[in-house]
Amino acid sequence: MNVRRLIPTAAVAGAVALGLTALSACSSSDAAEGGGGDGKLNVVASFYPMQFLAEEIGGSHVSVTTLTKPGTEPHDLELSPRQIGGLSDADYILFLKGVQPAVDDAVAQAGVKNTVDAAGLTTLESHGSAVDGHDHGHDEGGEHGHDEGEGEEHGHEGEEEAGLDPHIWLDPVKYAEVAEGVGASLEKADPDHAADYRKNTDTLVGELNALDKAYETGLKNTSTKTFITTHSAFGYLAERYGLAQEGIAGIDPEAEPSPARIEEIHTVAEKSKATTVFFETLASDKTARTLAKDLGLETGVLDPLEGITDKSAGADYIEVMKSNLTALQKALGSK
């Protein structure tokens, strides 16, 4: 476990409060640069999946900055005092609770009226934990989609304690639900441009629906349903398309797997006829390559899309998700 996660909550809250008190008037902070002075809605996004939504839906009416710079592993983000202070100058904040503890704390202290938690716009589920590394959420029957329950509230009080998986953006259907909610919230925050926000939301949702259909068709008939990955970020995707994710570690990409889990992966790989061990671009590939070598398997990249860099297999969310589909089709033996 990364030692930065062990900082006492009280100490973090104190640092956040201090940063906000001392720097709330700093309009030139890293988080808020470029907004406000040009008449655009000053939007702060927590990391890339939120940034993409804000930019695609906001279009020319928003100035979007992100708290997580390209190439930074978002789960362990540490905010600078300027970023913390600058949050209070935002017109609109879009984040995803449960991914970045430092952001969760800072947003709670910022007091911005138009603050949207994307986790509250869909239903979160449990797909295992960072302790045992297991994926418990896939549908062995391979049925496309799942019942989210009529009348079920989207609240996520205590989600981290309950072990709920925050990686909703890797399921195009859930991401489309979030996009709808973001669009509606932008209409409310900036009613003068509501028609444009609605139009942009409809366009994006259409693209996400097309992506969903591509995944459904492309992964319908495969030689195996099991894929092995270092980062258990693909539980929603696996459930949506009838696959089985086997994470070497858990939801934390930096967590070290136990010897027992490594042995378990060996057994699963043999029984499922898995062909590939996937790793990602923003975390070490050492464990994946070692395991693949031991098992005589291939390695490949399955991007959890937590950030776009020059190493990404695409320029934006849609392009990288299409690359992920191609990688999965090859690894699973798509027919």
Backbone hydrogen bonds, N-H to C=O, Kabsch-Sander energy under -0.5 kcal/mol:
donor,donor_aa,acceptor,acceptor_aa,energy
5,R,2,N,-1.9
6,L,3,V,-1.8
7,I,4,R,-1.0
12,V,8,P,-2.0
13,A,9,T,-2.9
14,G,10,A,-2.3
15,A,11,A,-2.2
16,V,12,V,-2.5
17,A,13,A,-2.6
18,L,14,G,-2.4
19,G,15,A,-2.4
20,L,16,V,-2.5
21,T,17,A,-2.4
22,A,18,L,-2.5
23,L,19,G,-2.0
24,S,20,L,-1.3
26,C,23,L,-2.1
27,S,25,A,-1.4
29,S,26,C,-1.1
32,A,29,S,-0.7
33,E,29,S,-0.9
35,G,32,A,-1.4
36,G,40,K,-0.7
37,G,35,G,-1.1
39,G,36,G,-1.0
41,L,61,H,-2.5
43,V,41,L,-1.0
43,V,63,S,-2.3
44,V,92,Y,-2.5
45,A,43,V,-0.5
45,A,65,T,-3.1
46,S,94,L,-2.0
48,Y,306,E,-0.8
50,M,47,F,-1.4
51,Q,47,F,-2.1
52,F,48,Y,-3.0
53,L,49,P,-1.2
54,A,50,M,-2.3
55,E,51,Q,-2.6
56,E,52,F,-2.6
57,I,53,L,-2.6
58,G,54,A,-2.2
59,G,55,E,-1.9
61,H,58,G,-1.8
62,V,59,G,-1.1
63,S,41,L,-2.8
64,V,62,V,-0.5
65,T,43,V,-2.2
67,L,45,A,-2.3
69,K,67,L,-0.7
72,T,69,K,-2.0
76,D,73,E,-1.0
77,L,74,P,-1.7
84,I,80,S,-2.3
85,G,81,P,-2.7
86,G,82,R,-2.4
87,L,83,Q,-1.0
87,L,84,I,-0.6
88,S,85,G,-0.9
89,D,86,G,-1.6
90,A,87,L,-1.6
91,D,42,N,-2.2
92,Y,42,N,-1.7
93,I,114,N,-2.5
94,L,44,V,-2.6
95,F,116,V,-2.3
99,V,96,L,-1.5
100,Q,96,L,-0.6
103,V,100,Q,-0.6
104,D,100,Q,-2.4
105,D,101,P,-2.2
106,A,102,A,-2.0
107,V,103,V,-3.0
108,A,104,D,-1.8
109,Q,105,D,-1.2
110,A,106,A,-1.3
111,G,107,V,-0.9
115,T,113,K,-1.6
116,V,93,I,-3.3
116,V,114,N,-0.5
118,A,95,F,-3.1
118,A,116,V,-0.7
120,G,117,D,-1.9
121,L,118,A,-1.9
122,T,119,A,-0.6
124,L,122,T,-0.5
125,E,165,D,-0.6
127,H,125,E,-0.5
127,H,128,G,-0.6
127,H,163,G,-0.5
133,G,129,S,-1.9
136,H,134,H,-0.6
140,E,138,H,-0.7
142,G,139,D,-1.6
145,G,240,R,-1.4
148,E,146,H,-0.5
152,E,149,G,-1.4
159,E,156,H,-1.9
162,A,158,G,-2.1
163,G,159,E,-0.7
163,G,160,E,-0.6
164,L,159,E,-2.3
165,D,125,E,-3.7
168,I,166,P,-2.4
170,L,167,H,-1.2
171,D,168,I,-1.6
175,Y,171,D,-2.8
176,A,172,P,-1.8
177,E,173,V,-1.6
178,V,174,K,-2.2
179,A,175,Y,-2.5
180,E,176,A,-2.2
181,G,177,E,-1.8
182,V,178,V,-2.7
183,G,179,A,-2.7
184,A,180,E,-2.2
185,S,181,G,-2.0
186,L,182,V,-2.3
187,E,183,G,-2.1
188,K,184,A,-1.7
189,A,185,S,-2.1
190,D,186,L,-2.3
193,H,190,D,-1.9
194,A,191,P,-1.5
197,Y,193,H,-2.1
198,R,194,A,-2.4
199,K,195,A,-2.2
200,N,196,D,-2.7
201,T,197,Y,-2.3
202,D,198,R,-2.4
203,T,199,K,-2.0
204,L,200,N,-2.4
205,V,201,T,-2.9
206,G,202,D,-2.0
207,E,203,T,-1.7
208,L,204,L,-2.3
209,N,205,V,-2.5
210,A,206,G,-1.9
211,L,207,E,-2.0
212,D,208,L,-2.4
213,K,209,N,-2.1
214,A,210,A,-2.0
215,Y,211,L,-2.2
216,E,212,D,-2.7
217,T,213,K,-2.6
218,G,214,A,-2.7
219,L,215,Y,-1.9
220,K,217,T,-1.0
222,T,220,K,-0.6
223,S,332,L,-1.4
223,S,333,G,-0.7
224,T,332,L,-1.8
227,F,244,A,-2.2
228,I,276,T,-1.1
229,T,246,E,-2.0
230,T,278,F,-1.9
232,S,230,T,-0.5
232,S,250,G,-2.1
233,A,231,H,-2.8
238,A,234,F,-2.8
239,E,235,G,-2.4
240,R,236,Y,-2.6
241,Y,237,L,-1.9
242,G,239,E,-0.9
243,L,238,A,-3.0
244,A,225,K,-3.0
245,Q,243,L,-0.5
246,E,227,F,-2.5
247,G,133,G,-0.5
247,G,245,Q,-0.6
248,I,229,T,-2.8
249,A,230,T,-0.7
250,G,252,D,-0.5
255,A,252,D,-1.6
262,I,258,S,-2.2
263,E,259,P,-2.2
264,E,260,A,-2.0
265,I,261,R,-2.4
266,H,262,I,-1.9
267,T,263,E,-1.7
268,V,264,E,-2.6
269,A,265,I,-2.8
270,E,266,H,-1.7
271,K,267,T,-2.3
272,S,268,V,-2.7
273,K,269,A,-0.9
274,A,269,A,-1.2
277,V,298,E,-2.6
278,F,228,I,-3.3
278,F,276,T,-0.6
279,F,300,G,-2.5
289,R,285,D,-2.5
290,T,286,K,-2.3
291,L,287,T,-2.5
292,A,288,A,-2.6
293,K,289,R,-2.2
294,D,290,T,-2.1
295,L,291,L,-2.0
296,G,292,A,-1.1
297,L,292,A,-2.6
298,E,275,T,-2.7
300,G,277,V,-1.6
302,L,279,F,-2.1
302,L,300,G,-0.5
312,S,309,T,-1.5
314,G,312,S,-1.3
320,V,316,D,-2.4
321,M,317,Y,-2.6
322,K,318,I,-1.8
323,S,319,E,-1.8
324,N,320,V,-2.5
325,L,321,M,-1.9
326,T,322,K,-2.0
327,A,323,S,-2.3
328,L,324,N,-2.5
329,Q,325,L,-2.7
330,K,326,T,-2.0
331,A,327,A,-2.3
332,L,328,L,-2.7
333,G,329,Q,-0.8
334,S,329,Q,-2.8
335,K,221,N,-3.1
